[in-house]
């Protein structure tokens, strides 16, 4: 079996959560080349945003993607606040961090769980999802929703934590931290995970820099780039945390970065509860939004998310454009895939945690 | 004539055909429930495999364009038939003796290979690239486990054969009679390497984790079964259910056939099947992920091979 043949993976494939089409050149069981076809879930959201006013757009942007559903409206609000010259109250900055980091824990655990499912280790999958479920409950209790938090508004946030909710959140964090610690240990030691994930889909640090990768994918290859540290927004400059990096640049290393980031996120949540000042949660009275343009960026669970907003003095964006982390990260797939086995395809695709609905909107 | 009738009954109803099918499906339902409980899920009803079959039976079958329709639809029947015959050849202590008319343990050995061959042919007949990958995976796994299992069978046959004054005993009935007289091989340390080799063979043959590589859902979309639907898919499900019964039954016959006669013997057999299936299949599937094909091939060639050789050498040397 030395002849090359084409293997279609997608557009709908059980191992891919979203539609994406890979045409993979295969020699026997080894991957020789890769061709990505995208655009199956294009919904024209960039155009839609130009037909809605700013407040309506927050709701729309929340629905770009379910897993980064909080990062989109937050970043959009940040860009808008820059143009309108709104200073958000200190308490709102902390609350934005809380919303963001809660989503990050869930999102990272979800990806790590899928990894276990792909290697056929469903017990571990169930175990991680069970832990993630606690975070889902947290979201439902505090925000009223399990996925779309509807946490943001222009000039601040739409939710507040009273004493009761604060102590609830604190208690849940204390419950989840040891569980995530256990998961961390499992991924470090389990034989199935080690034999399937280590040395698979390797990406060197220089390649990661060359392709301008972001998020856990870049950090898994040892690139220490995190928007929360490099260009702090919200309350991140007042919080104490380290950027997690891996060294191997393989699937395993990226998974470990995600688990450790979930641990960091839980720690950030705890710090927020301690350091959060009292005060209003939203700037009062929206000013007129003048004509102008702004760029805002934040660290979504998958990496750097950049929003560009241009206004023309009306209540609608003249242009809204965003670059999502998956757009950068999937360019690394051909490099990661080459020379690996067919059985590794889903692992490698999952390891960049692609968010197709964000990328193709 | 009554001999022939009896043989037909044995193949179609008991212990082949119907009985093997029901046993296999019950084992599967039970195993799924245990697995669910181990993963802290509720799990499906115990009779879910029966419901699944009933559902598939009422559906239409789609034959993919470009597939040879005759081969495509004949293969599942061949698989089920081979397993019905194989099931009739598995003796149940005190209840059923392997009929001489069907052949000895070597015939059974070949029959056990038929499901894998059927799956490979079905995969390549359906013309899907995923099935083609599954074909090569199934083939390499089979190449890896067939050798060692032959060594195991040879070991046992020689041990029993020598005690009978000959060289080799190829009848499962003789093997069982020997164990009933001298004690089960399960408790004999000399036979433990062979037992271990068989325990590795058994998940590989049944396509259970960590060897569920040819049918891996998240890698090759159920592999050979990708293009199958409706009653034909149901036949494949029947085949794999019966195969589970046959392979577990073979293991019981080879290593722990001891049981009283009559209805109690049948109950013992069924009970042993359930224990093996819940301990072997369910626990294995919950505690492990899938190997990659190259890893599995290396593992299957090296470990059961060594174990099989060791047991053969030990038996040749001692008896």
Interface residues (C-beta under 8 A of the other chain):
Chain A: X1 X5 X6 X7 X8 X13 X14 X15 X26 X28 X29 X116 X117 X118 X119 X120 X121 X122 X123 X124 X126 X127 X130 X192 X193 X195 X196 X341 X342 X343 X344 X345 X346
Chain B: X38 X39 X40 X41 X129 X130 X132 X133 X136 X137 X209 X210 X212 X213 X216 X217 X218 X219 X220 X221 X285 X286 X287 X288 X289 X290 X291 X292 X293 X294 X295
